[in-house]
Amino acid sequence: MPEEKPLGFPEGEKKPLKMTTDNGLMKYELENFTPKAFTKDKEAKKEFGSDQYLGDYLTKGDYVELYCRDHEFVDGDKVNIYLNGIIIQRSVSLTAGYRPILVSLKTGFNTIEFEAINQGTSGPNTAELILFDDNGQTLAHKEWNLLTGAKARIVVVKN
């Protein structure tokens, strides 16, 4: 029978997680770990002032579901959301959690735009976007970095 070795990290390798007790309560300590939500956004570069194109996607469904959130420093980023040039959601606050938005589609091209109203307290306006069809299938998973006034655009073609 082979020699049994205890499970765990090899000798000399540091554990990334420490559990200790403090007055009878468990305390978790991760080394060198700061969640993205508590770190500074990327540098507000000049190219973030240009509109960003997030791609074309095909569906046969009557609607899509958008889920967007601030994926960097949660600092008060806000966007207006347009469908074919008409505002459908005004002053949407991007938080750490996903915010669902149902968008009805017409046959043909449907242009969805996200306009950066601000850059929060730490520019640029940063977001993660997930787009689902009416069957719950992921059509797109994108990110944007925008300066105030710039737009991220995605096109959904309903056939």
C-alpha positions in Angstrom: 0.0 0.0 0.0 1.4 3.5 -0.9 2.5 5.8 1.8 -0.3 8.2 2.7 0.5 11.9 2.7 -1.6 14.6 4.5 -3.7 16.8 2.3 -2.8 20.5 2.1 -0.2 22.8 0.6 3.3 21.6 -0.1 5.8 22.3 2.7 7.2 25.9 2.4 4.3 27.1 0.3 2.2 29.9 1.9 -1.5 29.4 2.3 -3.5 32.2 0.6 -6.2 32.0 3.3 -5.7 32.1 7.1 -8.4 31.2 9.5 -7.8 32.4 13.1 -9.9 33.0 16.1 -10.4 36.3 17.7 -12.2 36.2 21.1 -13.9 32.9 20.0 -15.0 34.2 16.6 -13.6 33.0 13.3 -11.7 35.6 11.3 -10.8 35.1 7.6 -7.7 36.7 6.3 -6.8 36.6 2.6 -3.3 37.7 1.6 -3.0 40.4 -1.1 -6.7 40.4 -1.9 -8.6 43.5 -2.6 -11.9 43.1 -4.4 -12.2 45.0 -7.7 -15.1 47.0 -6.2 -12.7 48.6 -3.8 -9.8 49.5 -6.1 -9.4 52.5 -8.4 -10.8 52.4 -12.0 -8.5 52.3 -15.0 -6.8 55.5 -16.0 -9.3 57.7 -18.0 -7.5 57.4 -21.4 -8.3 59.6 -24.4 -9.6 56.6 -26.4 -12.4 56.1 -23.9 -13.8 59.4 -25.2 -14.8 57.7 -28.5 -17.9 55.6 -28.9 -17.4 51.8 -28.5 -18.9 49.2 -30.7 -19.8 45.9 -28.9 -20.9 43.9 -31.9 -23.9 42.5 -33.8 -26.0 39.6 -32.5 -28.8 37.5 -34.1 -31.9 36.3 -32.4 -35.4 35.1 -33.3 -36.8 36.2 -30.0 -39.2 39.0 -29.3 -37.0 40.4 -26.6 -33.5 40.3 -25.0 -32.5 40.8 -21.4 -29.6 43.1 -20.5 -27.7 42.8 -17.3 -25.2 45.5 -16.5 -23.1 46.4 -13.5 -20.0 48.4 -12.6 -17.3 45.7 -12.8 -14.5 48.0 -11.6 -14.6 50.5 -8.7 -18.2 51.0 -7.7 -18.1 54.8 -7.7 -21.5 56.1 -8.9 -21.3 55.5 -12.7 -24.5 56.3 -14.5 -25.8 55.6 -18.0 -28.8 56.4 -20.2 -30.0 53.5 -22.3 -31.4 54.0 -25.8 -33.2 51.6 -28.2 -33.1 52.8 -31.8 -32.4 56.4 -30.7 -35.2 56.5 -28.1 -34.3 56.6 -24.4 -35.8 53.5 -22.6 -34.0 53.9 -19.2 -32.8 57.2 -17.8 -30.0 57.7 -15.3 -29.3 54.0 -14.5 -26.9 53.6 -11.6 -24.3 50.9 -12.1 -23.7 49.1 -8.9 -21.8 45.9 -8.0 -24.8 43.8 -8.6 -26.4 43.2 -12.0 -29.4 45.2 -13.0 -31.8 43.4 -15.4 -33.5 45.4 -18.2 -35.9 43.8 -20.6 -35.8 45.2 -24.2 -38.5 44.4 -26.7 -37.3 43.9 -30.2 -38.7 44.8 -33.6 -38.0 42.7 -36.7 -34.7 43.8 -38.2 -32.0 45.9 -36.7 -32.2 47.0 -33.0 -29.5 49.4 -31.9 -29.0 49.5 -28.1 -26.8 52.3 -26.8 -25.4 53.0 -23.3 -24.5 56.7 -22.9 -22.1 57.6 -20.1 -23.7 60.3 -18.1 -20.8 60.6 -15.8 -17.6 58.9 -14.7 -18.4 58.5 -11.0 -15.7 59.6 -8.6 -13.1 57.6 -10.4 -13.2 57.7 -14.2 -13.8 56.3 -16.7 -17.4 55.0 -16.7 -16.9 51.2 -16.5 -19.4 48.4 -16.9 -19.9 44.8 -17.7 -22.8 43.8 -19.9 -24.4 40.4 -20.4 -27.1 40.0 -23.1 -29.5 37.0 -23.0 -32.0 36.0 -25.6 -35.6 35.0 -24.7 -34.5 31.4 -24.1 -31.9 32.5 -21.5 -29.0 31.8 -23.9 -26.0 34.2 -23.7 -25.7 36.3 -26.8 -22.9 38.6 -25.6 -20.6 39.3 -22.6 -18.9 42.6 -23.0 -17.3 45.5 -21.0 -17.0 49.2 -21.7 -14.8 52.1 -20.5 -16.3 55.4 -21.4 -15.7 59.1 -20.8 -18.7 61.3 -20.1 -20.8 61.6 -23.2 -19.4 58.6 -25.1 -21.6 55.6 -26.0 -21.2 51.9 -26.1 -23.3 50.4 -28.9 -24.6 46.9 -29.5 -26.8 45.8 -32.4 -29.4 43.0 -32.1 -30.8 41.7 -35.3 -34.2 40.0 -35.0 -35.0 37.7 -37.9 
